[in-house]
Amino acid sequence: MTRWTLPPGKIPSAWFNVAPCLPAPLAPPLHPATREPVGPGDLAPLFPTALIEQELTAAPWIDVPGEVLDILRLWRPTPLVRAIRLERALGTPARIYFKDESGSPAGSHKPNTAVAQAFYNAREGLRRLTTETGAGQWGTALAFACAQFGLECQVYMVRASFEQKPYRRVIMETWGGSVLPSPVDQPDHPGSLGTAISDAVREAIGRRDTHYSLGSVLNHVLLHQTVIGLEAREQLTLAGERLPDVVIAPCGGGSNLGGIAFPFVPETGVRLLAVEPLSCPTLTQGRFDYDFGDSAGFTPLLPMYTLGHDFVPPSIHAGGLRYHGDSPLISALVRDGRIEAVAYPQGKVFEAAVQFARVEGKVAAPEAAHAVRAVIDEALAAKETGEEKVILFNYCGHGFLDLSAYDDYLHGRLPDEQG
Ligand SMILES: Cc1ncc(COP(=O)(O)O)c(C=O)c1O
């Protein structure tokens, strides 16, 4: 057997909160003007009460509302797949499993939190949500979720992607969303997640009927993604494994990594590995400090690894990994040594993605391909040592709308990267 599914009734009914597992509580976010700790009231112009509570809670489990489960059931539980053909091609004794999050309506893990966020905003009477998106994965997820709850969705899309990758814009518009290139006031700027967050937050602050929704970084976003790891734990048991030796995921703002890895944090023998681009090496080369979540300095300051909020990463194809900062939860676990991090240049990433596609048939999103690179390297290391290592990774999105990236790689046009 190479594929393990769970029945619809087995979608986790509670999210796993990693906060109580941290050695020390997270330092609080600071107000951008006063630099004092923000209270729930400071966040109210941007987020509904339920999400502010989830952001701050120390409760170990949070119930998933029935209305959210009903929509998640459109594609969850997602399959766990053993990449046996990749194992054979590498000649490794490692057993490689991936959690396939690519079957959601938007084609990635992002709808797991988009649905929850749209639900809580709709329940508290909001009419519109604004958000940022890189290559469009998060924007499509939120546009889908808003359509489910009758909310308007305004997406600010990083200009480089808006111009190079129109198809996700078309999906967002198909689901009723509106899309603008960011930064809105600088037409020659390629944009970054930081500029797009500034545009989206500015609009939400200025309108009473509008809230802001973030696709990663914040505690509640990572909380909603833990359905991935909770399902994977159960499916690994079905596959006859006890625990993985290592859990691997790409890391932009940290949501898919947190989603698959957090339920394994209490298992001290399980290694957790974040994979990032060498051109945006937040965890491997950034400093741990308070910094703004956006470029313009509208958001609270978060305690995290950062390259500086004015850092504009090169326009690599993995748009979702072009973020200067990282989740405070992930950052704390990296600083603590519980999560490791590695960075790769995109040429090495696409080499692995093509190898994976040729044996497993899956064309990975450029973000997911970062995990594939690290998985192949872990499996080759296991071949050297002869270790029967169990590797679990998050296949967090398909690359069907990123084919220009594959085209560039296959035809020698992938730009060189720093490092
Ligand atoms: C498929 C995919 N994977 C990973 C990411 C990185 O974000 P995060 O670290 O929050 O999972 C993105 C972001 O857009 C994405 O679209």
The ligand as an SDF file (V2000), in Angstrom:
LIG
                    3D

 16 16  0  0  0  0  0  0  0  0999 V2000
    2.0660   26.1820   -1.6340 C   0  0  0  0  0  0  0  0  0  0  0  0
    2.6710   27.0710   -0.6000 C   0  0  0  0  0  0  0  0  0  0  0  0
    3.5290   26.5410    0.2650 N   0  0  0  0  0  0  0  0  0  0  0  0
    4.1250   27.2820    1.2140 C   0  0  0  0  0  0  0  0  0  0  0  0
    3.8810   28.6270    1.3010 C   0  0  0  0  0  0  0  0  0  0  0  0
    4.6230   29.4060    2.3240 C   0  0  0  0  0  0  0  0  0  0  0  0
    3.8230   29.9210    3.3170 O   0  0  0  0  0  0  0  0  0  0  0  0
    3.7890   29.2440    4.7370 P   0  0  0  0  0  0  0  0  0  0  0  0
    5.1890   29.2250    5.2520 O   0  0  0  0  0  0  0  0  0  0  0  0
    2.8960   30.1230    5.5320 O   0  0  0  0  0  0  0  0  0  0  0  0
    3.2220   27.8830    4.5580 O   0  0  0  0  0  0  0  0  0  0  0  0
    2.9760   29.2340    0.4360 C   0  0  0  0  0  0  0  0  0  0  0  0
    2.6610   30.6510    0.5640 C   0  0  0  0  0  0  0  0  0  0  0  0
    1.9710   31.2420   -0.2110 O   0  0  0  0  0  0  0  0  0  0  0  0
    2.3670   28.4350   -0.5380 C   0  0  0  0  0  0  0  0  0  0  0  0
    1.5010   28.9590   -1.4120 O   0  0  0  0  0  0  0  0  0  0  0  0
  1  2  1  0
  2  3  1  0
  2 15  2  0
  3  4  2  0
  4  5  1  0
  5  6  1  0
  5 12  2  0
  6  7  1  0
  7  8  1  0
  8  9  2  0
  8 10  1  0
  8 11  1  0
 12 13  1  0
 12 15  1  0
 13 14  2  0
 15 16  1  0
M  END
$$$$
